[in-house]
Amino acid sequence: MLTFRVDAAEDRGVLLLIGDIDIDVSDLMEEAIPSALASYPRVEIDFGGVPFVDSSGIGLLIALVRALQQEGKQVEIVRVREEVMEVFDLLQLQEILGEEVLV
């Protein structure tokens, strides 16, 4: 189960994710999270509380980042755990989203 919180920090919204990202969180990733981030020109996605991401979760993350970018938002993914970064590296997520996104 994934939960999230959005905190305001200076010029950006910080999206704190806690839990696994898989197919069970599609409604959250496609509707609730984008709505919660609507008023921020910059978005920081904090992955510190995410211990697991599967292939469907990667697809949801890519869709979320691209949707936010299409709205003109600057997006950064930060504090990715080592085990999740291994999945990101294996799937070449940095090449898909860009080096400026996955910091």
Backbone hydrogen bonds, N-H to C=O, Kabsch-Sander energy under -0.5 kcal/mol:
donor,donor_aa,acceptor,acceptor_aa,energy
3,T,18,I,-2.7
5,R,16,L,-1.6
7,D,5,R,-0.5
7,D,14,V,-2.5
9,A,12,R,-2.8
12,R,9,A,-2.0
13,G,42,R,-2.5
14,V,7,D,-3.5
15,L,13,G,-0.7
15,L,44,E,-3.2
16,L,5,R,-3.2
16,L,14,V,-0.8
17,L,15,L,-0.6
17,L,46,D,-2.0
18,I,3,T,-2.6
19,G,49,G,-2.6
21,I,52,F,-2.4
22,D,20,D,-0.6
25,V,22,D,-2.0
26,S,23,I,-1.4
29,M,25,V,-2.6
30,E,26,S,-2.4
31,E,27,D,-2.1
32,A,27,D,-1.1
33,I,28,L,-2.8
35,S,31,E,-1.9
36,A,32,A,-2.0
37,L,33,I,-1.3
38,A,35,S,-1.1
40,Y,37,L,-1.7
43,V,74,Q,-3.2
44,E,13,G,-2.7
45,I,43,V,-0.5
45,I,76,E,-3.6
46,D,15,L,-3.1
46,D,44,E,-0.7
47,F,45,I,-0.7
47,F,78,V,-2.9
49,G,17,L,-0.8
50,V,47,F,-2.1
54,D,21,I,-1.9
58,I,54,D,-2.2
59,G,55,S,-1.9
60,L,56,S,-2.1
61,L,57,G,-2.5
62,I,58,I,-2.7
63,A,59,G,-2.3
64,L,60,L,-2.4
65,V,61,L,-2.7
66,R,62,I,-2.6
67,A,63,A,-2.3
68,L,64,L,-2.4
69,Q,65,V,-2.5
70,Q,66,R,-2.3
71,E,67,A,-1.0
72,G,69,Q,-2.0
73,K,68,L,-2.1
74,Q,41,P,-2.2
76,E,43,V,-2.2
77,I,101,V,-4.0
78,V,45,I,-2.7
78,V,76,E,-0.5
81,R,47,F,-0.6
85,M,81,R,-2.8
86,E,82,E,-1.9
87,V,83,E,-0.9
88,F,84,V,-2.3
89,D,85,M,-3.1
90,L,86,E,-2.5
91,L,87,V,-2.2
92,Q,89,D,-1.2
93,L,88,F,-2.8
96,I,92,Q,-1.5
97,L,93,L,-3.0
98,G,94,Q,-2.2
101,V,98,G,-1.3
102,L,98,G,-1.6
103,V,77,I,-1.6
103,V,101,V,-1.1
